[in-house]
């Protein structure tokens, strides 16, 4: 086999990455439960994420660049939608001057939508919660295939559970009957969309789930007892969860208690 040439490291680009990582490390940890993660497969991950004292793996430069691309694509899509005659798109709550969103349980559960849109050509009279997700090409293709295979209103739930949960929470709290999602490739070169109907029963059940996790004194069950499970290998809390980290001044056992039966799922 012919050896591949070493591509080498550009020290200038490497310096950019270190700056990105240093800036991200300065961000204060989140102290509330965000609607965007309530649908994560592992409840224990959600529970850890609202405890700033639990050490999490710092974001690496590749993840930060992905986040930045997501924000840029969202802003670009808002501008593109606003350029369409008849479309109205709001991103600011006129009462607070901040992002449109909700909070519950004394601010311990919160979420902010990308916007609210009205005048979509496929549903001109109905206001929709608007969100934009920039995803990798493989996930974009999965979305495209589901669009071909399913009725539009079933696509989001089949495509991504976490995004669907987020959408249903927003519709529930903000009292909208519809959600409009634009899914884009990185950089916004290609995009598709789907609309979803609100499901208030699901929204109410998710609200209770959020309360249960917020009020829990002990960590919920792990998704797997095996640290080599593919989800655990990718998880920012694997060190503390599977017992290799020590939390200053608190001891680690409180964060490692296992409660309830274990689910051990593999990727679909
Ligand atoms: S390491 Fe695994 S079980 Fe623990 S929080 Fe992460 S995903 Fe859940």
Boltz pocket constraint, residues with backbone or C-beta under 6 A from the ligand:
constraints:
  - pocket:
      binder: B
      contacts: [[A, 42], [A, 43], [A, 44], [A, 45], [A, 48], [A, 221], [A, 222], [A, 223], [A, 224], [A, 231], [A, 232], [A, 233], [A, 235], [A, 236], [A, 237], [A, 238], [A, 241], [A, 242]]
      max_distance: 6.0
